Structures are given as structure tokens and as C-alpha cells.
Amino acid sequence: MVTDYAGHEIKAGQIVVYPVRRGSSMWLSEIKVTQVVAGSSQYIKGFNSAGRPVTVKNLGNVVIINKSLPTA
């Protein structure tokens, strides 16, 4: 089971935020999760608001901002 900072399970379809740092600037970036990979090297994949693919490997810094999955 892949979990976020608060211990909640991350699932495809959820929106998560994670910290980004470039130089001395820091901000939170948001992605919609499309794939959750468990195992020895856990990571999530998704798309940011600009539609670019993103892979996040440091899941200890990820926080789910919508816990309910959208209904089809």
C-alpha cells in the first residue's frame, strides 16, 4: 500500500500536492494521479495542471487534497 504524509492510501484519480524547489524558491505543485506503483521502489505518476507527465518518488512529502474518488 502506497501512503501519503498523513498515512492515507494514494489511489489513481486522486489529486495530490508535493513540494518543489528550484534554487531558493519553493512551492507546492499539484498532480492528478494516474498510476500508483508499490513494491521496493514506490512512486506515483500523473499529470500536472499544464498536462505534463510527472513522476513523484519521495512520497513522504505528498499530501492528498481530495480523499474521495470521482464517480463515473
C-alpha positions in Angstrom: 0.0 0.0 0.0 1.4 3.4 -1.0 0.6 6.2 1.5 1.0 9.9 1.7 2.5 12.0 4.5 -0.6 11.5 6.8 -0.7 7.8 6.2 -3.7 7.8 3.8 -3.6 5.4 0.9 -2.9 7.0 -2.5 -5.2 5.8 -5.3 -5.5 6.6 -9.0 -7.8 9.5 -9.7 -6.9 11.5 -6.6 -5.3 14.9 -6.6 -2.1 15.3 -4.5 0.3 18.1 -3.8 4.0 17.9 -3.3 6.8 20.4 -2.7 9.1 21.6 -5.5 12.3 23.6 -5.0 14.3 25.4 -7.7 17.2 27.4 -6.2 15.9 29.4 -3.3 12.3 29.3 -4.5 9.8 26.7 -3.0 6.2 26.0 -3.9 3.6 23.2 -3.9 2.7 21.6 -7.2 -0.5 19.6 -7.9 -1.0 16.5 -9.9 -3.8 14.1 -10.7 -2.6 10.6 -10.0 -3.0 8.1 -12.9 -0.7 5.3 -11.6 0.4 4.1 -8.2 3.4 1.7 -8.2 4.0 -0.3 -5.0 7.0 -2.5 -4.2 10.6 -1.9 -3.2 10.7 1.4 -5.1 7.3 3.1 -4.6 6.2 6.0 -6.8 3.2 7.7 -8.3 2.7 9.0 -11.8 0.2 11.6 -13.0 -0.3 14.9 -14.9 0.2 18.4 -13.6 -2.1 21.3 -14.4 -0.2 22.1 -17.6 -0.8 18.5 -18.8 2.8 17.4 -18.4 3.6 13.9 -17.1 5.1 13.9 -13.6 6.7 11.1 -11.5 7.0 11.6 -7.7 9.3 9.2 -5.8 9.5 11.0 -2.4 6.1 10.0 -1.2 6.8 11.2 2.4 6.2 14.7 1.1 3.0 14.1 -0.8 -0.4 15.1 0.6 -3.8 14.1 -0.8 -6.1 17.1 -1.2 -9.2 15.2 -2.2 -9.7 11.9 -0.5 -12.8 10.8 -2.4 -12.5 9.4 -5.9 -14.7 11.0 -8.6 -17.7 8.9 -9.5 -18.0 7.8 -13.1 
